[in-house]
Amino acid sequence: MTRVFLIQGLFLHALLWIVPLAALSQESGKDGAVLVLPKPAAQGGVSVEEAIASRRTRRSYSERPLPIENVSQLLWAAQGITGEDGVLRAAPSGGALYPLDVYVVVGKKAVDGLDAGVYRYLPGRHGLQRICEGDLRESMARAGLGQMWMAQAPVSFVVTAEYRRIEIKYGSRGRRYALIEAGHACQNISLQVEALGLAAGIVGAFDDQRLAEVLHLPKDHEPLIVMPVGHPAHP
């Protein structure tokens, strides 16, 4: 009996490694070449305490484009690799299984060095892979129950969950852990936004299916949160 349990335990352990590796293997998929982002900064001029104190939800943005370095920094804060082992990320995850993905919706002439479109962040490469072309900000806002202020932001970060990655270990409880992780990732984005002198909103009210269709998300990637980001309209 002990031997049976040992074999079962080894099998589960193997599966827990296979799932993250399978997710990483998708990073060089058929959708296009990977654009490697600028290296993120490990130090900044704003303290954690200052970022927490100044954090607010802001819904007005200037038309000024973002430098690609800002996009790189925000993605790193959300899901970037921070562990020397090449696995652990900026936001904690149950069992280090990482069920989240972050997509960037980029407007026309909205980010220096990036064409308009939807991009998937690849943490293992610290790069972007384009999912589709075109400025989809207005379509995204309409899927957001007509909150058209979302379309004013140069970019929006869309956090999604693929629950099977974490349910393989935790069953249905894994969904709760994925939502907790999404909160961690979005708070990291919020604080990094403050440190960069930018403005961010946060949206949870949208038509899930319509948003997924507009952004051409993979079938099992459920959108959880949208965060429009840009320069503040009134500094």
Short mmCIF file of the C-alpha atoms (twelve columns), coordinates in Angstrom:
data_MODEL
# 
_entry.id   MODEL 
# 
loop_
_atom_site.group_PDB 
_atom_site.id 
_atom_site.type_symbol 
_atom_site.label_atom_id 
_atom_site.label_alt_id 
_atom_site.label_comp_id 
_atom_site.label_asym_id 
_atom_site.label_seq_id 
_atom_site.Cartn_x 
_atom_site.Cartn_y 
_atom_site.Cartn_z 
_atom_site.pdbx_PDB_model_num 
ATOM 1   C CA . MET A 1   0.000   0.000  0.000   1 
ATOM 2   C CA . THR A 2   2.834   2.393  0.877   1 
ATOM 3   C CA . ARG A 3   4.425   1.653  -2.470  1 
ATOM 4   C CA . VAL A 4   1.181   2.534  -4.292  1 
ATOM 5   C CA . PHE A 5   0.935   5.883  -2.515  1 
ATOM 6   C CA . LEU A 6   4.594   6.588  -3.328  1 
ATOM 7   C CA . ILE A 7   4.020   5.916  -7.031  1 
ATOM 8   C CA . GLN A 8   0.908   8.104  -7.027  1 
ATOM 9   C CA . GLY A 9   2.810   10.912 -5.339  1 
ATOM 10  C CA . LEU A 10  5.644   10.744 -7.857  1 
ATOM 11  C CA . PHE A 11  3.133   10.778 -10.718 1 
ATOM 12  C CA . LEU A 12  1.401   13.896 -9.367  1 
ATOM 13  C CA . HIS A 13  4.747   15.622 -8.830  1 
ATOM 14  C CA . ALA A 14  5.656   14.929 -12.464 1 
ATOM 15  C CA . LEU A 15  2.348   16.368 -13.662 1 
ATOM 16  C CA . LEU A 16  2.874   19.545 -11.666 1 
ATOM 17  C CA . TRP A 17  6.098   20.118 -13.562 1 
ATOM 18  C CA . ILE A 18  4.635   19.177 -16.946 1 
ATOM 19  C CA . VAL A 19  1.848   21.780 -16.783 1 
ATOM 20  C CA . PRO A 20  4.100   24.862 -16.356 1 
ATOM 21  C CA . LEU A 21  6.516   23.494 -18.962 1 
ATOM 22  C CA . ALA A 22  3.647   22.981 -21.395 1 
ATOM 23  C CA . ALA A 23  2.572   26.559 -20.818 1 
ATOM 24  C CA . LEU A 24  6.111   27.777 -21.502 1 
ATOM 25  C CA . SER A 25  6.283   25.749 -24.711 1 
ATOM 26  C CA . GLN A 26  3.438   27.856 -26.102 1 
ATOM 27  C CA . GLU A 27  5.642   30.927 -25.976 1 
ATOM 28  C CA . SER A 28  7.185   30.217 -29.387 1 
ATOM 29  C CA . GLY A 29  3.899   29.208 -31.000 1 
ATOM 30  C CA . LYS A 30  2.581   29.805 -34.495 1 
ATOM 31  C CA . ASP A 31  1.104   33.262 -33.874 1 
ATOM 32  C CA . GLY A 32  4.317   35.134 -34.620 1 
ATOM 33  C CA . ALA A 33  7.829   36.033 -33.600 1 
ATOM 34  C CA . VAL A 34  8.596   37.079 -30.041 1 
ATOM 35  C CA . LEU A 35  9.519   40.709 -29.443 1 
ATOM 36  C CA . VAL A 36  11.991  40.764 -26.571 1 
ATOM 37  C CA . LEU A 37  11.265  43.707 -24.264 1 
ATOM 38  C CA . PRO A 38  13.826  46.064 -22.711 1 
ATOM 39  C CA . LYS A 39  15.272  44.820 -19.444 1 
ATOM 40  C CA . PRO A 40  13.157  46.017 -16.481 1 
ATOM 41  C CA . ALA A 41  14.670  48.177 -13.774 1 
ATOM 42  C CA . ALA A 42  15.273  46.612 -10.375 1 
ATOM 43  C CA . GLN A 43  15.380  49.955 -8.535  1 
ATOM 44  C CA . GLY A 44  13.302  53.133 -8.733  1 
ATOM 45  C CA . GLY A 45  12.980  56.568 -7.228  1 
ATOM 46  C CA . VAL A 46  9.634   56.036 -5.432  1 
ATOM 47  C CA . SER A 47  9.326   54.075 -2.207  1 
ATOM 48  C CA . VAL A 48  6.723   51.374 -1.667  1 
ATOM 49  C CA . GLU A 49  5.112   53.579 0.990   1 
ATOM 50  C CA . GLU A 50  4.826   56.521 -1.414  1 
ATOM 51  C CA . ALA A 51  3.324   54.331 -4.135  1 
ATOM 52  C CA . ILE A 52  0.731   52.921 -1.721  1 
ATOM 53  C CA . ALA A 53  -0.199  56.387 -0.458  1 
ATOM 54  C CA . SER A 54  -0.643  57.858 -3.952  1 
ATOM 55  C CA . ARG A 55  -2.414  54.891 -5.561  1 
ATOM 56  C CA . ARG A 56  -5.782  55.853 -7.015  1 
ATOM 57  C CA . THR A 57  -8.078  54.645 -9.778  1 
ATOM 58  C CA . ARG A 58  -7.888  57.159 -12.639 1 
ATOM 59  C CA . ARG A 59  -10.073 57.223 -15.738 1 
ATOM 60  C CA . SER A 60  -8.666  60.154 -17.725 1 
ATOM 61  C CA . TYR A 61  -5.535  59.926 -19.848 1 
ATOM 62  C CA . SER A 62  -3.541  62.142 -22.176 1 
ATOM 63  C CA . GLU A 63  -2.884  61.177 -25.804 1 
ATOM 64  C CA . ARG A 64  0.845   61.045 -25.152 1 
ATOM 65  C CA . PRO A 65  2.245   57.636 -26.168 1 
ATOM 66  C CA . LEU A 66  4.002   55.396 -23.679 1 
ATOM 67  C CA . PRO A 67  7.631   54.394 -24.102 1 
ATOM 68  C CA . ILE A 68  8.045   50.664 -24.554 1 
ATOM 69  C CA . GLU A 69  10.211  50.674 -21.415 1 
ATOM 70  C CA . ASN A 70  7.091   51.499 -19.379 1 
ATOM 71  C CA . VAL A 71  5.205   48.573 -20.883 1 
ATOM 72  C CA . SER A 72  8.149   46.314 -20.124 1 
ATOM 73  C CA . GLN A 73  8.300   47.458 -16.505 1 
ATOM 74  C CA . LEU A 74  4.567   47.010 -15.927 1 
ATOM 75  C CA . LEU A 75  4.527   43.506 -17.383 1 
ATOM 76  C CA . TRP A 76  7.504   42.532 -15.257 1 
ATOM 77  C CA . ALA A 77  5.720   43.861 -12.160 1 
ATOM 78  C CA . ALA A 78  2.653   41.774 -12.998 1 
ATOM 79  C CA . GLN A 79  4.153   38.414 -13.923 1 
ATOM 80  C CA . GLY A 80  7.860   38.848 -14.556 1 
ATOM 81  C CA . ILE A 81  10.413  36.224 -13.564 1 
ATOM 82  C CA . THR A 82  12.124  37.332 -10.352 1 
ATOM 83  C CA . GLY A 83  13.543  34.078 -8.998  1 
ATOM 84  C CA . GLU A 84  17.114  33.009 -9.681  1 
ATOM 85  C CA . ASP A 85  15.647  29.598 -10.521 1 
ATOM 86  C CA . GLY A 86  13.983  31.122 -13.592 1 
ATOM 87  C CA . VAL A 87  10.535  30.064 -12.348 1 
ATOM 88  C CA . LEU A 88  9.303   32.226 -9.466  1 
ATOM 89  C CA . ARG A 89  7.513   35.421 -10.465 1 
ATOM 90  C CA . ALA A 90  6.705   38.876 -9.145  1 
ATOM 91  C CA . ALA A 91  3.237   37.806 -7.927  1 
ATOM 92  C CA . PRO A 92  2.783   34.770 -5.641  1 
ATOM 93  C CA . SER A 93  0.963   31.764 -7.063  1 
ATOM 94  C CA . GLY A 94  -0.515  28.692 -5.378  1 
ATOM 95  C CA . GLY A 95  1.929   25.836 -5.862  1 
ATOM 96  C CA . ALA A 96  3.948   28.066 -8.241  1 
ATOM 97  C CA . LEU A 97  1.622   26.860 -11.010 1 
ATOM 98  C CA . TYR A 98  0.925   30.308 -12.514 1 
ATOM 99  C CA . PRO A 99  -2.530  30.022 -14.126 1 
ATOM 100 C CA . LEU A 100 -2.514  33.678 -15.219 1 
ATOM 101 C CA . ASP A 101 -1.647  35.313 -18.522 1 
ATOM 102 C CA . VAL A 102 -1.338  39.027 -19.190 1 
ATOM 103 C CA . TYR A 103 -2.335  40.515 -22.543 1 
ATOM 104 C CA . VAL A 104 -1.619  44.061 -23.710 1 
ATOM 105 C CA . VAL A 105 -4.108  45.915 -25.901 1 
ATOM 106 C CA . VAL A 106 -2.127  48.592 -27.755 1 
ATOM 107 C CA . GLY A 107 -3.698  51.491 -29.609 1 
ATOM 108 C CA . LYS A 108 -2.518  53.145 -32.825 1 
ATOM 109 C CA . LYS A 109 0.667   55.157 -32.214 1 
ATOM 110 C CA . ALA A 110 0.129   54.509 -28.509 1 
ATOM 111 C CA . VAL A 111 3.451   52.858 -27.623 1 
ATOM 112 C CA . ASP A 112 6.803   53.809 -29.119 1 
ATOM 113 C CA . GLY A 113 8.114   50.713 -30.892 1 
ATOM 114 C CA . LEU A 114 4.841   48.730 -30.885 1 
ATOM 115 C CA . ASP A 115 2.234   48.505 -33.627 1 
ATOM 116 C CA . ALA A 116 -1.443  48.513 -32.702 1 
ATOM 117 C CA . GLY A 117 -2.741  45.093 -31.718 1 
ATOM 118 C CA . VAL A 118 -3.144  42.589 -28.925 1 
ATOM 119 C CA . TYR A 119 -0.025  41.004 -27.461 1 
ATOM 120 C CA . ARG A 120 0.515   38.136 -25.043 1 
ATOM 121 C CA . TYR A 121 3.236   38.523 -22.429 1 
ATOM 122 C CA . LEU A 122 5.707   35.636 -22.251 1 
ATOM 123 C CA . PRO A 123 7.374   35.740 -18.826 1 
ATOM 124 C CA . GLY A 124 10.042  33.160 -19.650 1 
ATOM 125 C CA . ARG A 125 11.295  35.329 -22.508 1 
ATOM 126 C CA . HIS A 126 10.258  38.698 -21.073 1 
ATOM 127 C CA . GLY A 127 8.777   39.290 -24.482 1 
ATOM 128 C CA . LEU A 128 5.569   39.876 -26.396 1 
ATOM 129 C CA . GLN A 129 3.887   37.764 -29.026 1 
ATOM 130 C CA . ARG A 130 1.282   39.467 -31.179 1 
ATOM 131 C CA . ILE A 131 -2.099  37.744 -31.163 1 
ATOM 132 C CA . CYS A 132 -3.867  40.041 -33.614 1 
ATOM 133 C CA . GLU A 133 -3.414  43.381 -35.379 1 
ATOM 134 C CA . GLY A 134 -5.342  46.626 -35.234 1 
ATOM 135 C CA . ASP A 135 -6.514  49.198 -32.715 1 
ATOM 136 C CA . LEU A 136 -9.208  47.347 -30.757 1 
ATOM 137 C CA . ARG A 137 -9.581  49.785 -27.867 1 
ATOM 138 C CA . GLU A 138 -13.081 50.976 -28.805 1 
ATOM 139 C CA . SER A 139 -14.321 47.425 -29.401 1 
ATOM 140 C CA . MET A 140 -12.822 46.449 -26.044 1 
ATOM 141 C CA . ALA A 141 -14.596 49.360 -24.349 1 
ATOM 142 C CA . ARG A 142 -17.923 48.369 -25.872 1 
ATOM 143 C CA . ALA A 143 -17.377 44.855 -24.534 1 
ATOM 144 C CA . GLY A 144 -16.765 46.610 -21.219 1 
ATOM 145 C CA . LEU A 145 -20.454 47.497 -21.067 1 
ATOM 146 C CA . GLY A 146 -19.897 50.729 -22.964 1 
ATOM 147 C CA . GLN A 147 -17.307 52.257 -20.625 1 
ATOM 148 C CA . MET A 148 -15.754 54.269 -23.450 1 
ATOM 149 C CA . TRP A 149 -13.253 56.012 -21.178 1 
ATOM 150 C CA . MET A 150 -11.264 52.778 -21.443 1 
ATOM 151 C CA . ALA A 151 -10.531 53.548 -25.106 1 
ATOM 152 C CA . GLN A 152 -8.726  56.790 -24.176 1 
ATOM 153 C CA . ALA A 153 -5.823  54.917 -22.568 1 
ATOM 154 C CA . PRO A 154 -2.870  54.124 -24.848 1 
ATOM 155 C CA . VAL A 155 -2.773  50.565 -23.532 1 
ATOM 156 C CA . SER A 156 -4.818  48.188 -21.421 1 
ATOM 157 C CA . PHE A 157 -3.497  45.197 -19.533 1 
ATOM 158 C CA . VAL A 158 -5.899  42.242 -19.531 1 
ATOM 159 C CA . VAL A 159 -5.342  39.554 -16.903 1 
ATOM 160 C CA . THR A 160 -6.740  36.117 -17.750 1 
ATOM 161 C CA . ALA A 161 -6.814  32.732 -16.030 1 
ATOM 162 C CA . GLU A 162 -6.442  29.246 -17.444 1 
ATOM 163 C CA . TYR A 163 -7.802  27.328 -14.472 1 
ATOM 164 C CA . ARG A 164 -6.706  23.836 -15.484 1 
ATOM 165 C CA . ARG A 165 -3.082  24.756 -14.765 1 
ATOM 166 C CA . ILE A 166 -3.858  25.098 -11.067 1 
ATOM 167 C CA . GLU A 167 -6.824  22.754 -10.745 1 
ATOM 168 C CA . ILE A 168 -4.541  19.823 -11.541 1 
ATOM 169 C CA . LYS A 169 -3.223  20.129 -7.977  1 
ATOM 170 C CA . TYR A 170 -5.981  21.915 -6.039  1 
ATOM 171 C CA . GLY A 171 -9.159  20.854 -7.837  1 
ATOM 172 C CA . SER A 172 -12.021 23.359 -7.824  1 
ATOM 173 C CA . ARG A 173 -10.295 25.260 -4.992  1 
ATOM 174 C CA . GLY A 174 -7.677  26.267 -7.543  1 
ATOM 175 C CA . ARG A 175 -10.068 28.823 -9.021  1 
ATOM 176 C CA . ARG A 176 -10.027 30.751 -5.763  1 
ATOM 177 C CA . TYR A 177 -6.235  30.696 -5.737  1 
ATOM 178 C CA . ALA A 178 -6.164  31.999 -9.316  1 
ATOM 179 C CA . LEU A 179 -8.384  34.940 -8.336  1 
ATOM 180 C CA . ILE A 180 -6.154  35.694 -5.358  1 
ATOM 181 C CA . GLU A 181 -3.161  35.684 -7.675  1 
ATOM 182 C CA . ALA A 182 -4.910  38.053 -10.071 1 
ATOM 183 C CA . GLY A 183 -5.374  40.502 -7.195  1 
ATOM 184 C CA . HIS A 184 -1.675  40.329 -6.375  1 
ATOM 185 C CA . ALA A 185 -0.672  40.890 -10.011 1 
ATOM 186 C CA . CYS A 186 -3.007  43.859 -10.471 1 
ATOM 187 C CA . GLN A 187 -1.865  45.512 -7.260  1 
ATOM 188 C CA . ASN A 188 1.704   45.148 -8.503  1 
ATOM 189 C CA . ILE A 189 0.663   46.907 -11.710 1 
ATOM 190 C CA . SER A 190 -1.053  49.667 -9.705  1 
ATOM 191 C CA . LEU A 191 2.001   50.338 -7.567  1 
ATOM 192 C CA . GLN A 192 4.366   50.225 -10.527 1 
ATOM 193 C CA . VAL A 193 2.091   52.691 -12.349 1 
ATOM 194 C CA . GLU A 194 2.444   55.112 -9.431  1 
ATOM 195 C CA . ALA A 195 6.207   54.683 -9.370  1 
ATOM 196 C CA . LEU A 196 6.359   55.539 -13.084 1 
ATOM 197 C CA . GLY A 197 4.161   58.620 -12.719 1 
ATOM 198 C CA . LEU A 198 1.391   57.090 -14.826 1 
ATOM 199 C CA . ALA A 199 -2.348  56.614 -14.303 1 
ATOM 200 C CA . ALA A 200 -4.338  53.361 -14.205 1 
ATOM 201 C CA . GLY A 201 -7.967  52.358 -14.019 1 
ATOM 202 C CA . ILE A 202 -9.386  48.954 -13.197 1 
ATOM 203 C CA . VAL A 203 -12.400 47.294 -14.800 1 
ATOM 204 C CA . GLY A 204 -14.233 44.164 -13.749 1 
ATOM 205 C CA . ALA A 205 -17.548 44.896 -15.476 1 
ATOM 206 C CA . PHE A 206 -17.523 43.431 -18.977 1 
ATOM 207 C CA . ASP A 207 -19.112 40.766 -21.131 1 
ATOM 208 C CA . ASP A 208 -16.630 37.913 -20.683 1 
ATOM 209 C CA . GLN A 209 -17.373 36.113 -23.939 1 
ATOM 210 C CA . ARG A 210 -17.529 39.257 -26.047 1 
ATOM 211 C CA . LEU A 211 -14.269 40.589 -24.615 1 
ATOM 212 C CA . ALA A 212 -12.528 37.275 -25.264 1 
ATOM 213 C CA . GLU A 213 -13.775 37.293 -28.861 1 
ATOM 214 C CA . VAL A 214 -12.765 40.916 -29.483 1 
ATOM 215 C CA . LEU A 215 -9.241  40.280 -28.213 1 
ATOM 216 C CA . HIS A 216 -8.893  36.852 -29.883 1 
ATOM 217 C CA . LEU A 217 -8.042  35.201 -26.585 1 
ATOM 218 C CA . PRO A 218 -7.389  31.438 -26.493 1 
ATOM 219 C CA . LYS A 219 -10.485 29.410 -25.677 1 
ATOM 220 C CA . ASP A 220 -9.590  28.564 -22.062 1 
ATOM 221 C CA . HIS A 221 -8.180  31.981 -21.094 1 
ATOM 222 C CA . GLU A 222 -10.943 33.612 -19.061 1 
ATOM 223 C CA . PRO A 223 -10.635 37.419 -18.734 1 
ATOM 224 C CA . LEU A 224 -10.707 38.573 -15.106 1 
ATOM 225 C CA . ILE A 225 -9.583  42.195 -15.015 1 
ATOM 226 C CA . VAL A 226 -8.814  45.009 -17.477 1 
ATOM 227 C CA . MET A 227 -6.440  47.798 -16.449 1 
ATOM 228 C CA . PRO A 228 -6.255  50.821 -18.808 1 
ATOM 229 C CA . VAL A 229 -2.951  52.691 -18.385 1 
ATOM 230 C CA . GLY A 230 -1.582  55.949 -19.702 1 
ATOM 231 C CA . HIS A 231 -0.150  59.312 -18.784 1 
ATOM 232 C CA . PRO A 232 -2.547  61.233 -16.520 1 
ATOM 233 C CA . ALA A 233 -4.688  63.790 -18.322 1 
ATOM 234 C CA . HIS A 234 -4.017  66.318 -15.577 1 
ATOM 235 C CA . PRO A 235 -0.544  65.831 -13.994 1 
# 
